[in-house]
């Protein structure tokens, strides 16, 4: 069986993801579609709107064959580490190809771009360091460094979010000499950051914004998502009485910061360059999460960087933990969240050819990387009433979801 990997967050699974899945099947000619999906917290430093189990249900019901979890240590990271964890996880499952959406739509742009980067990486790093030393934020500094080595072209615009991620995926494959064929499809219609719904294919950002504004699934939202997603959003809301967003975590996060010393804050992943002083100072007057981030944000510290930092404060994730776990050259386990009959048939063959343990739930002997996952899950459910929190956390001990 041929397998194609998709790197996703499904926050929530929408019609654009259906398009991605269908096109990926066509270009890869794969029999089994495998997604590696972020868990409780996402790459841009946000809580997932509903938990990973309800998102897994929606994905499986919509045509995905296997859903595996991207470990927290890679999920809430910059594009290169996010890509590294995703690619190594999919490689452990023996996939033949990956397929990602991009603004470019031409895989040759990414492969050629990588070779240009490899040949001129010293100049890239030198330029990047210069820009960062001048107080520039990392995304803008890296864009200028790519431009300096001639990598920003009409076909490969590394100012575009999906091109950035796609380039990181291709780099991870080529730098590790992995036998994975990279494929890409052109993103259809809505942009990654679009905040308004203008068609049946809308960005996840616009769907979430409308959900939070209206407090319900309006007819306009319903046109942008599969039936399974609508059902899972409603089912989760019926159980938890909320969809997750940062403001709900403000009180807990504020308490954490107010009761931590500057030394303790400095040890947290993402609290760099004296940020602990700025965090403590602004905490005294902050009355909401949005207000707090605005008070800390500068040209150097982007909104995304600060959100990731706050996730790590919330989960008490220290720099030493991240450094130790992200420097690994292979994944210590693959956690299966859900699968179909096709997925089961594929895994029965794949597990005979991999040395990486395939696990399905938490246990008393969790490896360090999975222990961080347990902390992230506890933080994610912390805003819910105790009985509901306990009910939802029991999902961590169950076998994979089967459809």
Number of C-alpha atoms within 10 A of each C-alpha: 12 14 22 27 31 23 24 18 23 22 22 24 23 28 20 22 22 18 16 20 21 13 18 24 17 10 14 21 13 18 15 23 25 24 27 25 24 25 28 29 25 26 22 18 22 18 24 22 24 25 22 24 21 18 27 28 22 24 26 21 17 19 14 23 25 28 30 28 25 30 25 26 22 23 26 26 22 19 19 18 20 26 24 23 26 28 29 21 26 26 21 21 23 22 23 19 22 26 24 25 25 23 22 22 19 16 21 15 18 26 16 13 21 20 13 15 18 13 11 16 16 12 15 22 14 11 20 22 16 14 18 16 11 10 13 19 17 19 18 17 21 21 19 20 23 26 17 15 17 14 23 17 12 9 16 23 19 24 16 15 16 20 23 20 21 27 23 22 27 24 23 21 20 17 12 13 9 13 13 19 15 22 21 24 19 16 18 15 13 19 18 17 12 14 17 16 20 14 13 17 20 27 26 28 18 19 24 20 14 19 17 15 9 10 11 14 16 11 8 14 20 15 18 23 22 19 14 19 26 19 14 21 22 18 14 19 16 10 13 19 13 18 20 23 15 18 12 17 20 19 13 14 20 21 12 16 20 15 11 13 12 16 9 15 24 19 17 23 21 23 23 13 8 11 18 20 14 12 20 18 14 16 21 12 11 16 14 16 20 13 12 19 21 14 16 17 15 13 11 16 16 18 18 17 22 21 22 24 21 25 26 22 23 22 20 19 20 18 16 11 15 18 12 11 16 17 9 10 11 16 21 19 17 22 21 20 26 24 26 19 12 16 22 16 14 23 19 10 13 17 15 8 12 13 12 15 13 18 15 19 17 19 13 6 8 13 12 13 20 21 16 20 22 20 15 24 21 16 20 24 20 16 18 17 11 11 8 16 17 14 11 18 15 12 15 16 11 12 14 21 19 15 13
